[in-house]
Amino acid sequence: MKTLLLAAAVSLGLSGCAATGVEQYRAEKPELKLEQYFNGQLDGWGMFQGRSGEVKKRFHVLIDAQWNGDTGVLDESFTWSDGTTSKRIWTLTRQPDGRYIGTADDVVGEAVGEVAGNALRWRYVMALPVDGKVYHVDFDDWMFLIDDKAMLNRSFMSKWGFNLGEVTLSFVKRK
């Protein structure tokens, strides 16, 4: 029985390491160009689901995005379903190799983003306040451009490899 449990644990651990790479979306259209899509104002609607799938919170986010050369600033204003508000300001920098580096006050270190075809994959650690404590949570954040106005976003949250929940979000670019 111990051998069976060990084999199952190893199998689960290895499958967690075999995450899908963004490169598989290279041929997908329309092609995502962050500097074009995240430029101007966007609206987003989303929800956070706990690991059981229960919706814990819903939100609206207004994003005001501006680029100057290879550097973009995304000013995000959130309104949560419980009536609270929050703000996050991202600074994104396009790297010579095509990747993006992102920083924000609640991001620990840097976010690393890769774009291929219509997809963007961000990986970062966020400092999340919960019940008076702050937890460092890993985010595996996927965005898919649907057309010139709409984008879908799905973020997987984990700590020490254990699933904590998901954020699902849709963006619509204003004219």
Secondary structure as UniProt FT lines:
FT   HELIX           2..17
FT   HELIX           22..25
FT   TURN            26..27
FT   HELIX           34..37
FT   STRAND          40..50
FT   TURN            51..52
FT   STRAND          55..68
FT   TURN            69..70
FT   STRAND          71..80
FT   TURN            81..82
FT   STRAND          85..94
FT   TURN            96..97
FT   STRAND          100..103
FT   TURN            105..106
FT   STRAND          107..116
FT   TURN            117..118
FT   STRAND          119..130
FT   TURN            131..132
FT   STRAND          133..145
FT   STRAND          150..159
FT   TURN            160..161
FT   STRAND          162..173
//
